[in-house]
Amino acid sequence: MHGPPMATRIDGINPAELTRQITVIQMQLFDRAKAKTEALAAARTSCRKCPSR
């Protein structure tokens, strides 16, 4: 069995709840990307301070 037909699933979607869920996931992604971006930026900055090879 594969679950309810697609039309039933679509009819059961609450647009406001879907928007809330998307927003939560986006914020989680932004937080993860921010940490990685800041780490990469810090690595570049510290590398500029390194003596030339």
mmCIF entry with sequence, helices, sheets and N, C-alpha, C, O atoms, coordinates in Angstrom:
data_MODEL
# 
_entry.id   MODEL 
# 
_entity.id                         1 
_entity.type                       polymer 
_entity.pdbx_number_of_molecules   1 
# 
_entity_poly.entity_id                      1 
_entity_poly.type                           'polypeptide(L)' 
_entity_poly.nstd_linkage                   no 
_entity_poly.nstd_monomer                   no 
_entity_poly.pdbx_seq_one_letter_code       MHGPPMATRIDGINPAELTRQITVIQMQLFDRAKAKTEALAAARTSCRKCPSR 
_entity_poly.pdbx_seq_one_letter_code_can   MHGPPMATRIDGINPAELTRQITVIQMQLFDRAKAKTEALAAARTSCRKCPSR 
_entity_poly.pdbx_strand_id                 A 
# 
loop_
_entity_poly_seq.entity_id 
_entity_poly_seq.num 
_entity_poly_seq.mon_id 
_entity_poly_seq.hetero 
1 1  MET n 
1 2  HIS n 
1 3  GLY n 
1 4  PRO n 
1 5  PRO n 
1 6  MET n 
1 7  ALA n 
1 8  THR n 
1 9  ARG n 
1 10 ILE n 
1 11 ASP n 
1 12 GLY n 
1 13 ILE n 
1 14 ASN n 
1 15 PRO n 
1 16 ALA n 
1 17 GLU n 
1 18 LEU n 
1 19 THR n 
1 20 ARG n 
1 21 GLN n 
1 22 ILE n 
1 23 THR n 
1 24 VAL n 
1 25 ILE n 
1 26 GLN n 
1 27 MET n 
1 28 GLN n 
1 29 LEU n 
1 30 PHE n 
1 31 ASP n 
1 32 ARG n 
1 33 ALA n 
1 34 LYS n 
1 35 ALA n 
1 36 LYS n 
1 37 THR n 
1 38 GLU n 
1 39 ALA n 
1 40 LEU n 
1 41 ALA n 
1 42 ALA n 
1 43 ALA n 
1 44 ARG n 
1 45 THR n 
1 46 SER n 
1 47 CYS n 
1 48 ARG n 
1 49 LYS n 
1 50 CYS n 
1 51 PRO n 
1 52 SER n 
1 53 ARG n 
# 
_struct_asym.id          A 
_struct_asym.entity_id   1 
# 
loop_
_struct_conf.conf_type_id 
_struct_conf.id 
_struct_conf.pdbx_PDB_helix_id 
_struct_conf.beg_label_comp_id 
_struct_conf.beg_label_asym_id 
_struct_conf.beg_label_seq_id 
_struct_conf.pdbx_beg_PDB_ins_code 
_struct_conf.end_label_comp_id 
_struct_conf.end_label_asym_id 
_struct_conf.end_label_seq_id 
_struct_conf.pdbx_end_PDB_ins_code 
_struct_conf.beg_auth_comp_id 
_struct_conf.beg_auth_asym_id 
_struct_conf.beg_auth_seq_id 
_struct_conf.end_auth_comp_id 
_struct_conf.end_auth_asym_id 
_struct_conf.end_auth_seq_id 
_struct_conf.pdbx_PDB_helix_class 
_struct_conf.details 
_struct_conf.pdbx_PDB_helix_length 
HELX_P HELX_P1 AA1 MET A 6  ? ASP A 11 ? MET A 6  ASP A 11 1 ? 6  
HELX_P HELX_P2 AA2 PRO A 15 ? ARG A 48 ? PRO A 15 ARG A 48 1 ? 34 
# 
_struct_conf_type.id          HELX_P 
_struct_conf_type.criteria    ? 
_struct_conf_type.reference   ? 
# 
loop_
_atom_site.group_PDB 
_atom_site.id 
_atom_site.type_symbol 
_atom_site.label_atom_id 
_atom_site.label_alt_id 
_atom_site.label_comp_id 
_atom_site.label_asym_id 
_atom_site.label_entity_id 
_atom_site.label_seq_id 
_atom_site.pdbx_PDB_ins_code 
_atom_site.Cartn_x 
_atom_site.Cartn_y 
_atom_site.Cartn_z 
_atom_site.occupancy 
_atom_site.B_iso_or_equiv 
_atom_site.pdbx_formal_charge 
_atom_site.auth_seq_id 
_atom_site.auth_comp_id 
_atom_site.auth_asym_id 
_atom_site.auth_atom_id 
_atom_site.pdbx_PDB_model_num 
ATOM 1   N N  . MET A 1 1  ? 0.837  -1.171 0.000  1.00 0.00 ? 1  MET A N  1 
ATOM 2   C CA . MET A 1 1  ? 0.000  0.000  0.000  1.00 0.00 ? 1  MET A CA 1 
ATOM 3   C C  . MET A 1 1  ? 0.888  1.243  0.000  1.00 0.00 ? 1  MET A C  1 
ATOM 4   O O  . MET A 1 1  ? 1.918  1.264  0.675  1.00 0.00 ? 1  MET A O  1 
ATOM 5   N N  . HIS A 1 2  ? 0.509  2.265  -0.737 1.00 0.00 ? 2  HIS A N  1 
ATOM 6   C CA . HIS A 1 2  ? 1.334  3.442  -0.918 1.00 0.00 ? 2  HIS A CA 1 
ATOM 7   C C  . HIS A 1 2  ? 0.814  4.675  -0.202 1.00 0.00 ? 2  HIS A C  1 
ATOM 8   O O  . HIS A 1 2  ? 1.414  5.740  -0.347 1.00 0.00 ? 2  HIS A O  1 
ATOM 9   N N  . GLY A 1 3  ? -0.247 4.596  0.550  1.00 0.00 ? 3  GLY A N  1 
ATOM 10  C CA . GLY A 1 3  ? -0.795 5.759  1.236  1.00 0.00 ? 3  GLY A CA 1 
ATOM 11  C C  . GLY A 1 3  ? -1.977 6.335  0.484  1.00 0.00 ? 3  GLY A C  1 
ATOM 12  O O  . GLY A 1 3  ? -2.417 5.789  -0.527 1.00 0.00 ? 3  GLY A O  1 
ATOM 13  N N  . PRO A 1 4  ? -2.483 7.446  0.993  1.00 0.00 ? 4  PRO A N  1 
ATOM 14  C CA . PRO A 1 4  ? -3.680 8.046  0.384  1.00 0.00 ? 4  PRO A CA 1 
ATOM 15  C C  . PRO A 1 4  ? -3.379 8.614  -1.000 1.00 0.00 ? 4  PRO A C  1 
ATOM 16  O O  . PRO A 1 4  ? -2.235 8.948  -1.308 1.00 0.00 ? 4  PRO A O  1 
ATOM 17  N N  . PRO A 1 5  ? -4.414 8.721  -1.829 1.00 0.00 ? 5  PRO A N  1 
ATOM 18  C CA . PRO A 1 5  ? -4.225 9.313  -3.156 1.00 0.00 ? 5  PRO A CA 1 
ATOM 19  C C  . PRO A 1 5  ? -3.714 10.751 -3.035 1.00 0.00 ? 5  PRO A C  1 
ATOM 20  O O  . PRO A 1 5  ? -3.945 11.416 -2.026 1.00 0.00 ? 5  PRO A O  1 
ATOM 21  N N  . MET A 1 6  ? -3.035 11.211 -4.051 1.00 0.00 ? 6  MET A N  1 
ATOM 22  C CA . MET A 1 6  ? -2.419 12.535 -4.028 1.00 0.00 ? 6  MET A CA 1 
ATOM 23  C C  . MET A 1 6  ? -3.441 13.635 -3.748 1.00 0.00 ? 6  MET A C  1 
ATOM 24  O O  . MET A 1 6  ? -3.149 14.551 -2.979 1.00 0.00 ? 6  MET A O  1 
ATOM 25  N N  . ALA A 1 7  ? -4.615 13.573 -4.342 1.00 0.00 ? 7  ALA A N  1 
ATOM 26  C CA . ALA A 1 7  ? -5.632 14.609 -4.134 1.00 0.00 ? 7  ALA A CA 1 
ATOM 27  C C  . ALA A 1 7  ? -6.019 14.697 -2.664 1.00 0.00 ? 7  ALA A C  1 
ATOM 28  O O  . ALA A 1 7  ? -6.239 15.794 -2.149 1.00 0.00 ? 7  ALA A O  1 
ATOM 29  N N  . THR A 1 8  ? -6.104 13.565 -1.985 1.00 0.00 ? 8  THR A N  1 
ATOM 30  C CA . THR A 1 8  ? -6.444 13.555 -0.562 1.00 0.00 ? 8  THR A CA 1 
ATOM 31  C C  . THR A 1 8  ? -5.335 14.208 0.247  1.00 0.00 ? 8  THR A C  1 
ATOM 32  O O  . THR A 1 8  ? -5.608 14.971 1.174  1.00 0.00 ? 8  THR A O  1 
ATOM 33  N N  . ARG A 1 9  ? -4.103 13.916 -0.093 1.00 0.00 ? 9  ARG A N  1 
ATOM 34  C CA . ARG A 1 9  ? -2.972 14.524 0.616  1.00 0.00 ? 9  ARG A CA 1 
ATOM 35  C C  . ARG A 1 9  ? -2.951 16.033 0.402  1.00 0.00 ? 9  ARG A C  1 
ATOM 36  O O  . ARG A 1 9  ? -2.718 16.789 1.345  1.00 0.00 ? 9  ARG A O  1 
ATOM 37  N N  . ILE A 1 10 ? -3.190 16.473 -0.822 1.00 0.00 ? 10 ILE A N  1 
ATOM 38  C CA . ILE A 1 10 ? -3.180 17.908 -1.120 1.00 0.00 ? 10 ILE A CA 1 
ATOM 39  C C  . ILE A 1 10 ? -4.303 18.610 -0.377 1.00 0.00 ? 10 ILE A C  1 
ATOM 40  O O  . ILE A 1 10 ? -4.094 19.682 0.191  1.00 0.00 ? 10 ILE A O  1 
ATOM 41  N N  . ASP A 1 11 ? -5.490 18.022 -0.373 1.00 0.00 ? 11 ASP A N  1 
ATOM 42  C CA . ASP A 1 11 ? -6.630 18.620 0.326  1.00 0.00 ? 11 ASP A CA 1 
ATOM 43  C C  . ASP A 1 11 ? -6.373 18.735 1.824  1.00 0.00 ? 11 ASP A C  1 
ATOM 44  O O  . ASP A 1 11 ? -6.926 19.620 2.477  1.00 0.00 ? 11 ASP A O  1 
ATOM 45  N N  . GLY A 1 12 ? -5.553 17.867 2.368  1.00 0.00 ? 12 GLY A N  1 
ATOM 46  C CA . GLY A 1 12 ? -5.289 17.859 3.802  1.00 0.00 ? 12 GLY A CA 1 
ATOM 47  C C  . GLY A 1 12 ? -4.201 18.832 4.231  1.00 0.00 ? 12 GLY A C  1 
ATOM 48  O O  . GLY A 1 12 ? -3.927 18.952 5.425  1.00 0.00 ? 12 GLY A O  1 
ATOM 49  N N  . ILE A 1 13 ? -3.579 19.526 3.294  1.00 0.00 ? 13 ILE A N  1 
ATOM 50  C CA . ILE A 1 13 ? -2.493 20.446 3.634  1.00 0.00 ? 13 ILE A CA 1 
ATOM 51  C C  . ILE A 1 13 ? -3.063 21.766 4.141  1.00 0.00 ? 13 ILE A C  1 
ATOM 52  O O  . ILE A 1 13 ? -3.924 22.378 3.508  1.00 0.00 ? 13 ILE A O  1 
ATOM 53  N N  . ASN A 1 14 ? -2.565 22.183 5.291  1.00 0.00 ? 14 ASN A N  1 
ATOM 54  C CA . ASN A 1 14 ? -2.931 23.479 5.859  1.00 0.00 ? 14 ASN A CA 1 
ATOM 55  C C  . ASN A 1 14 ? -1.831 24.457 5.432  1.00 0.00 ? 14 ASN A C  1 
ATOM 56  O O  . ASN A 1 14 ? -0.702 24.341 5.908  1.00 0.00 ? 14 ASN A O  1 
ATOM 57  N N  . PRO A 1 15 ? -2.128 25.412 4.555  1.00 0.00 ? 15 PRO A N  1 
ATOM 58  C CA . PRO A 1 15 ? -1.095 26.322 4.047  1.00 0.00 ? 15 PRO A CA 1 
ATOM 59  C C  . PRO A 1 15 ? -0.351 27.079 5.149  1.00 0.00 ? 15 PRO A C  1 
ATOM 60  O O  . PRO A 1 15 ? 0.860  27.278 5.045  1.00 0.00 ? 15 PRO A O  1 
ATOM 61  N N  . ALA A 1 16 ? -1.044 27.497 6.187  1.00 0.00 ? 16 ALA A N  1 
ATOM 62  C CA . ALA A 1 16 ? -0.387 28.232 7.271  1.00 0.00 ? 16 ALA A CA 1 
ATOM 63  C C  . ALA A 1 16 ? 0.610  27.336 8.011  1.00 0.00 ? 16 ALA A C  1 
ATOM 64  O O  . ALA A 1 16 ? 1.722  27.760 8.328  1.00 0.00 ? 16 ALA A O  1 
ATOM 65  N N  . GLU A 1 17 ? 0.203  26.105 8.280  1.00 0.00 ? 17 GLU A N  1 
ATOM 66  C CA . GLU A 1 17 ? 1.100  25.173 8.969  1.00 0.00 ? 17 GLU A CA 1 
ATOM 67  C C  . GLU A 1 17 ? 2.285  24.821 8.085  1.00 0.00 ? 17 GLU A C  1 
ATOM 68  O O  . GLU A 1 17 ? 3.412  24.728 8.572  1.00 0.00 ? 17 GLU A O  1 
ATOM 69  N N  . LEU A 1 18 ? 2.054  24.628 6.819  1.00 0.00 ? 18 LEU A N  1 
ATOM 70  C CA . LEU A 1 18 ? 3.136  24.332 5.884  1.00 0.00 ? 18 LEU A CA 1 
ATOM 71  C C  . LEU A 1 18 ? 4.139  25.487 5.858  1.00 0.00 ? 18 LEU A C  1 
ATOM 72  O O  . LEU A 1 18 ? 5.349  25.258 5.860  1.00 0.00 ? 18 LEU A O  1 
ATOM 73  N N  . THR A 1 19 ? 3.650  26.706 5.836  1.00 0.00 ? 19 THR A N  1 
ATOM 74  C CA . THR A 1 19 ? 4.523  27.886 5.854  1.00 0.00 ? 19 THR A CA 1 
ATOM 75  C C  . THR A 1 19 ? 5.350  27.928 7.136  1.00 0.00 ? 19 THR A C  1 
ATOM 76  O O  . THR A 1 19 ? 6.542  28.232 7.098  1.00 0.00 ? 19 THR A O  1 
ATOM 77  N N  . ARG A 1 20 ? 4.725  27.625 8.262  1.00 0.00 ? 20 ARG A N  1 
ATOM 78  C CA . ARG A 1 20 ? 5.463  27.604 9.537  1.00 0.00 ? 20 ARG A CA 1 
ATOM 79  C C  . ARG A 1 20 ? 6.566  26.555 9.506  1.00 0.00 ? 20 ARG A C  1 
ATOM 80  O O  . ARG A 1 20 ? 7.689  26.813 9.939  1.00 0.00 ? 20 ARG A O  1 
ATOM 81  N N  . GLN A 1 21 ? 6.248  25.386 8.999  1.00 0.00 ? 21 GLN A N  1 
ATOM 82  C CA . GLN A 1 21 ? 7.245  24.316 8.942  1.00 0.00 ? 21 GLN A CA 1 
ATOM 83  C C  . GLN A 1 21 ? 8.405  24.694 8.020  1.00 0.00 ? 21 GLN A C  1 
ATOM 84  O O  . GLN A 1 21 ? 9.564  24.433 8.344  1.00 0.00 ? 21 GLN A O  1 
ATOM 85  N N  . ILE A 1 22 ? 8.107  25.295 6.896  1.00 0.00 ? 22 ILE A N  1 
ATOM 86  C CA . ILE A 1 22 ? 9.149  25.727 5.964  1.00 0.00 ? 22 ILE A CA 1 
ATOM 87  C C  . ILE A 1 22 ? 10.041 26.780 6.622  1.00 0.00 ? 22 ILE A C  1 
ATOM 88  O O  . ILE A 1 22 ? 11.262 26.740 6.474  1.00 0.00 ? 22 ILE A O  1 
ATOM 89  N N  . THR A 1 23 ? 9.438  27.712 7.342  1.00 0.00 ? 23 THR A N  1 
ATOM 90  C CA . THR A 1 23 ? 10.201 28.759 8.017  1.00 0.00 ? 23 THR A CA 1 
ATOM 91  C C  . THR A 1 23 ? 11.144 28.172 9.057  1.00 0.00 ? 23 THR A C  1 
ATOM 92  O O  . THR A 1 23 ? 12.294 28.599 9.161  1.00 0.00 ? 23 THR A O  1 
ATOM 93  N N  . VAL A 1 24 ? 10.673 27.207 9.820  1.00 0.00 ? 24 VAL A N  1 
ATOM 94  C CA . VAL A 1 24 ? 11.520 26.558 10.828 1.00 0.00 ? 24 VAL A CA 1 
ATOM 95  C C  . VAL A 1 24 ? 12.712 25.883 10.160 1.00 0.00 ? 24 VAL A C  1 
ATOM 96  O O  . VAL A 1 24 ? 13.845 26.026 10.621 1.00 0.00 ? 24 VAL A O  1 
ATOM 97  N N  . ILE A 1 25 ? 12.467 25.160 9.094  1.00 0.00 ? 25 ILE A N  1 
ATOM 98  C CA . ILE A 1 25 ? 13.547 24.459 8.394  1.00 0.00 ? 25 ILE A CA 1 
ATOM 99  C C  . ILE A 1 25 ? 14.530 25.460 7.783  1.00 0.00 ? 25 ILE A C  1 
ATOM 100 O O  . ILE A 1 25 ? 15.741 25.247 7.842  1.00 0.00 ? 25 ILE A O  1 
ATOM 101 N N  . GLN A 1 26 ? 14.026 26.544 7.201  1.00 0.00 ? 26 GLN A N  1 
ATOM 102 C CA . GLN A 1 26 ? 14.906 27.567 6.631  1.00 0.00 ? 26 GLN A CA 1 
ATOM 103 C C  . GLN A 1 26 ? 15.810 28.166 7.704  1.00 0.00 ? 26 GLN A C  1 
ATOM 104 O O  . GLN A 1 26 ? 17.002 28.362 7.471  1.00 0.00 ? 26 GLN A O  1 
ATOM 105 N N  . MET A 1 27 ? 15.254 28.455 8.870  1.00 0.00 ? 27 MET A N  1 
ATOM 106 C CA . MET A 1 27 ? 16.070 29.037 9.936  1.00 0.00 ? 27 MET A CA 1 
ATOM 107 C C  . MET A 1 27 ? 17.157 28.060 10.391 1.00 0.00 ? 27 MET A C  1 
ATOM 108 O O  . MET A 1 27 ? 18.278 28.473 10.688 1.00 0.00 ? 27 MET A O  1 
ATOM 109 N N  . GLN A 1 28 ? 16.830 26.772 10.444 1.00 0.00 ? 28 GLN A N  1 
ATOM 110 C CA . GLN A 1 28 ? 17.832 25.771 10.801 1.00 0.00 ? 28 GLN A CA 1 
ATOM 111 C C  . GLN A 1 28 ? 18.954 25.754 9.764  1.00 0.00 ? 28 GLN A C  1 
ATOM 112 O O  . GLN A 1 28 ? 20.131 25.675 10.115 1.00 0.00 ? 28 GLN A O  1 
ATOM 113 N N  . LEU A 1 29 ? 18.587 25.827 8.500  1.00 0.00 ? 29 LEU A N  1 
ATOM 114 C CA . LEU A 1 29 ? 19.589 25.838 7.434  1.00 0.00 ? 29 LEU A CA 1 
ATOM 115 C C  . LEU A 1 29 ? 20.443 27.100 7.494  1.00 0.00 ? 29 LEU A C  1 
ATOM 116 O O  . LEU A 1 29 ? 21.661 27.033 7.328  1.00 0.00 ? 29 LEU A O  1 
ATOM 117 N N  . PHE A 1 30 ? 19.814 28.252 7.731  1.00 0.00 ? 30 PHE A N  1 
ATOM 118 C CA . PHE A 1 30 ? 20.560 29.504 7.848  1.00 0.00 ? 30 PHE A CA 1 
ATOM 119 C C  . PHE A 1 30 ? 21.556 29.433 8.998  1.00 0.00 ? 30 PHE A C  1 
ATOM 120 O O  . PHE A 1 30 ? 22.699 29.867 8.857  1.00 0.00 ? 30 PHE A O  1 
ATOM 121 N N  . ASP A 1 31 ? 21.129 28.884 10.144 1.00 0.00 ? 31 ASP A N  1 
ATOM 122 C CA . ASP A 1 31 ? 22.014 28.774 11.303 1.00 0.00 ? 31 ASP A CA 1 
ATOM 123 C C  . ASP A 1 31 ? 23.216 27.885 10.995 1.00 0.00 ? 31 ASP A C  1 
ATOM 124 O O  . ASP A 1 31 ? 24.345 28.218 11.355 1.00 0.00 ? 31 ASP A O  1 
ATOM 125 N N  . ARG A 1 32 ? 22.979 26.781 10.345 1.00 0.00 ? 32 ARG A N  1 
ATOM 126 C CA . ARG A 1 32 ? 24.089 25.880 9.991  1.00 0.00 ? 32 ARG A CA 1 
ATOM 127 C C  . ARG A 1 32 ? 25.028 26.523 8.982  1.00 0.00 ? 32 ARG A C  1 
ATOM 128 O O  . ARG A 1 32 ? 26.248 26.407 9.100  1.00 0.00 ? 32 ARG A O  1 
ATOM 129 N N  . ALA A 1 33 ? 24.466 27.194 8.001  1.00 0.00 ? 33 ALA A N  1 
ATOM 130 C CA . ALA A 1 33 ? 25.296 27.849 6.988  1.00 0.00 ? 33 ALA A CA 1 
ATOM 131 C C  . ALA A 1 33 ? 26.085 28.998 7.604  1.00 0.00 ? 33 ALA A C  1 
ATOM 132 O O  . ALA A 1 33 ? 27.238 29.223 7.235  1.00 0.00 ? 33 ALA A O  1 
ATOM 133 N N  . LYS A 1 34 ? 25.480 29.725 8.536  1.00 0.00 ? 34 LYS A N  1 
ATOM 134 C CA . LYS A 1 34 ? 26.157 30.858 9.170  1.00 0.00 ? 34 LYS A CA 1 
ATOM 135 C C  . LYS A 1 34 ? 27.405 30.386 9.898  1.00 0.00 ? 34 LYS A C  1 
ATOM 136 O O  . LYS A 1 34 ? 28.469 30.987 9.751  1.00 0.00 ? 34 LYS A O  1 
ATOM 137 N N  . ALA A 1 35 ? 27.292 29.332 10.669 1.00 0.00 ? 35 ALA A N  1 
ATOM 138 C CA . ALA A 1 35 ? 28.437 28.814 11.412 1.00 0.00 ? 35 ALA A CA 1 
ATOM 139 C C  . ALA A 1 35 ? 29.561 28.405 10.459 1.00 0.00 ? 35 ALA A C  1 
ATOM 140 O O  . ALA A 1 35 ? 30.729 28.708 10.707 1.00 0.00 ? 35 ALA A O  1 
ATOM 141 N N  . LYS A 1 36 ? 29.216 27.731 9.391  1.00 0.00 ? 36 LYS A N  1 
ATOM 142 C CA . LYS A 1 36 ? 30.229 27.290 8.430  1.00 0.00 ? 36 LYS A CA 1 
ATOM 143 C C  . LYS A 1 36 ? 30.844 28.487 7.712  1.00 0.00 ? 36 LYS A C  1 
ATOM 144 O O  . LYS A 1 36 ? 32.057 28.534 7.511  1.00 0.00 ? 36 LYS A O  1 
ATOM 145 N N  . THR A 1 37 ? 30.016 29.452 7.325  1.00 0.00 ? 37 THR A N  1 
ATOM 146 C CA . THR A 1 37 ? 30.512 30.646 6.642  1.00 0.00 ? 37 THR A CA 1 
ATOM 147 C C  . THR A 1 37 ? 31.463 31.429 7.548  1.00 0.00 ? 37 THR A C  1 
ATOM 148 O O  . THR A 1 37 ? 32.520 31.879 7.104  1.00 0.00 ? 37 THR A O  1 
ATOM 149 N N  . GLU A 1 38 ? 31.085 31.590 8.811  1.00 0.00 ? 38 GLU A N  1 
ATOM 150 C CA . GLU A 1 38 ? 31.946 32.314 9.751  1.00 0.00 ? 38 GLU A CA 1 
ATOM 151 C C  . GLU A 1 38 ? 33.274 31.584 9.950  1.00 0.00 ? 38 GLU A C  1 
ATOM 152 O O  . GLU A 1 38 ? 34.321 32.225 10.046 1.00 0.00 ? 38 GLU A O  1 
ATOM 153 N N  . ALA A 1 39 ? 33.243 30.261 10.011 1.00 0.00 ? 39 ALA A N  1 
ATOM 154 C CA . ALA A 1 39 ? 34.471 29.489 10.167 1.00 0.00 ? 39 ALA A CA 1 
ATOM 155 C C  . ALA A 1 39 ? 35.371 29.648 8.945  1.00 0.00 ? 39 ALA A C  1 
ATOM 156 O O  . ALA A 1 39 ? 36.585 29.798 9.082  1.00 0.00 ? 39 ALA A O  1 
ATOM 157 N N  . LEU A 1 40 ? 34.784 29.615 7.755  1.00 0.00 ? 40 LEU A N  1 
ATOM 158 C CA . LEU A 1 40 ? 35.574 29.798 6.538  1.00 0.00 ? 40 LEU A CA 1 
ATOM 159 C C  . LEU A 1 40 ? 36.163 31.201 6.470  1.00 0.00 ? 40 LEU A C  1 
ATOM 160 O O  . LEU A 1 40 ? 37.315 31.371 6.072  1.00 0.00 ? 40 LEU A O  1 
ATOM 161 N N  . ALA A 1 41 ? 35.387 32.199 6.852  1.00 0.00 ? 41 ALA A N  1 
ATOM 162 C CA . ALA A 1 41 ? 35.865 33.581 6.845  1.00 0.00 ? 41 ALA A CA 1 
ATOM 163 C C  . ALA A 1 41 ? 37.012 33.750 7.843  1.00 0.00 ? 41 ALA A C  1 
ATOM 164 O O  . ALA A 1 41 ? 37.997 34.424 7.544  1.00 0.00 ? 41 ALA A O  1 
ATOM 165 N N  . ALA A 1 42 ? 36.891 33.149 9.015  1.00 0.00 ? 42 ALA A N  1 
ATOM 166 C CA . ALA A 1 42 ? 37.948 33.234 10.019 1.00 0.00 ? 42 ALA A CA 1 
ATOM 167 C C  . ALA A 1 42 ? 39.219 32.553 9.516  1.00 0.00 ? 42 ALA A C  1 
ATOM 168 O O  . ALA A 1 42 ? 40.322 33.046 9.750  1.00 0.00 ? 42 ALA A O  1 
ATOM 169 N N  . ALA A 1 43 ? 39.068 31.438 8.837  1.00 0.00 ? 43 ALA A N  1 
ATOM 170 C CA . ALA A 1 43 ? 40.237 30.733 8.304  1.00 0.00 ? 43 ALA A CA 1 
ATOM 171 C C  . ALA A 1 43 ? 40.935 31.575 7.246  1.00 0.00 ? 43 ALA A C  1 
ATOM 172 O O  . ALA A 1 43 ? 42.164 31.619 7.202  1.00 0.00 ? 43 ALA A O  1 
ATOM 173 N N  . ARG A 1 44 ? 40.168 32.238 6.400  1.00 0.00 ? 44 ARG A N  1 
ATOM 174 C CA . ARG A 1 44 ? 40.769 33.105 5.378  1.00 0.00 ? 44 ARG A CA 1 
ATOM 175 C C  . ARG A 1 44 ? 41.489 34.278 6.009  1.00 0.00 ? 44 ARG A C  1 
ATOM 176 O O  . ARG A 1 44 ? 42.585 34.645 5.585  1.00 0.00 ? 44 ARG A O  1 
ATOM 177 N N  . THR A 1 45 ? 40.875 34.866 7.022  1.00 0.00 ? 45 THR A N  1 
ATOM 178 C CA . THR A 1 45 ? 41.473 36.019 7.698  1.00 0.00 ? 45 THR A CA 1 
ATOM 179 C C  . THR A 1 45 ? 42.779 35.626 8.375  1.00 0.00 ? 45 THR A C  1 
ATOM 180 O O  . THR A 1 45 ? 43.777 36.339 8.267  1.00 0.00 ? 45 THR A O  1 
ATOM 181 N N  . SER A 1 46 ? 42.776 34.496 9.071  1.00 0.00 ? 46 SER A N  1 
ATOM 182 C CA . SER A 1 46 ? 43.991 34.074 9.764  1.00 0.00 ? 46 SER A CA 1 
ATOM 183 C C  . SER A 1 46 ? 45.071 33.672 8.762  1.00 0.00 ? 46 SER A C  1 
ATOM 184 O O  . SER A 1 46 ? 46.259 33.816 9.050  1.00 0.00 ? 46 SER A O  1 
ATOM 185 N N  . CYS A 1 47 ? 44.685 33.181 7.615  1.00 0.00 ? 47 CYS A N  1 
ATOM 186 C CA . CYS A 1 47 ? 45.659 32.780 6.604  1.00 0.00 ? 47 CYS A CA 1 
ATOM 187 C C  . CYS A 1 47 ? 46.369 34.009 6.026  1.00 0.00 ? 47 CYS A C  1 
ATOM 188 O O  . CYS A 1 47 ? 47.546 33.944 5.672  1.00 0.00 ? 47 CYS A O  1 
ATOM 189 N N  . ARG A 1 48 ? 45.653 35.114 5.935  1.00 0.00 ? 48 ARG A N  1 
ATOM 190 C CA . ARG A 1 48 ? 46.273 36.349 5.418  1.00 0.00 ? 48 ARG A CA 1 
ATOM 191 C C  . ARG A 1 48 ? 47.362 36.851 6.352  1.00 0.00 ? 48 ARG A C  1 
ATOM 192 O O  . ARG A 1 48 ? 48.286 37.546 5.928  1.00 0.00 ? 48 ARG A O  1 
ATOM 193 N N  . LYS A 1 49 ? 47.247 36.495 7.626  1.00 0.00 ? 49 LYS A N  1 
ATOM 194 C CA . LYS A 1 49 ? 48.231 36.927 8.603  1.00 0.00 ? 49 LYS A CA 1 
ATOM 195 C C  . LYS A 1 49 ? 49.455 36.004 8.616  1.00 0.00 ? 49 LYS A C  1 
ATOM 196 O O  . LYS A 1 49 ? 50.476 36.324 9.224  1.00 0.00 ? 49 LYS A O  1 
ATOM 197 N N  . CYS A 1 50 ? 49.340 34.869 7.944  1.00 0.00 ? 50 CYS A N  1 
ATOM 198 C CA . CYS A 1 50 ? 50.446 33.907 7.892  1.00 0.00 ? 50 CYS A CA 1 
ATOM 199 C C  . CYS A 1 50 ? 51.572 34.490 7.063  1.00 0.00 ? 50 CYS A C  1 
ATOM 200 O O  . CYS A 1 50 ? 51.326 35.231 6.112  1.00 0.00 ? 50 CYS A O  1 
ATOM 201 N N  . PRO A 1 51 ? 52.831 34.155 7.424  1.00 0.00 ? 51 PRO A N  1 
ATOM 202 C CA . PRO A 1 51 ? 53.947 34.605 6.593  1.00 0.00 ? 51 PRO A CA 1 
ATOM 203 C C  . PRO A 1 51 ? 53.895 33.957 5.216  1.00 0.00 ? 51 PRO A C  1 
ATOM 204 O O  . PRO A 1 51 ? 53.369 32.855 5.063  1.00 0.00 ? 51 PRO A O  1 
ATOM 205 N N  . SER A 1 52 ? 54.427 34.626 4.237  1.00 0.00 ? 52 SER A N  1 
ATOM 206 C CA . SER A 1 52 ? 54.444 34.075 2.882  1.00 0.00 ? 52 SER A CA 1 
ATOM 207 C C  . SER A 1 52 ? 55.307 32.844 2.841  1.00 0.00 ? 52 SER A C  1 
ATOM 208 O O  . SER A 1 52 ? 56.268 32.707 3.597  1.00 0.00 ? 52 SER A O  1 
ATOM 209 N N  . ARG A 1 53 ? 54.948 31.950 1.945  1.00 0.00 ? 53 ARG A N  1 
ATOM 210 C CA . ARG A 1 53 ? 55.721 30.695 1.807  1.00 0.00 ? 53 ARG A CA 1 
ATOM 211 C C  . ARG A 1 53 ? 56.837 30.873 0.833  1.00 0.00 ? 53 ARG A C  1 
ATOM 212 O O  . ARG A 1 53 ? 57.594 29.936 0.583  1.00 0.00 ? 53 ARG A O  1 
# 
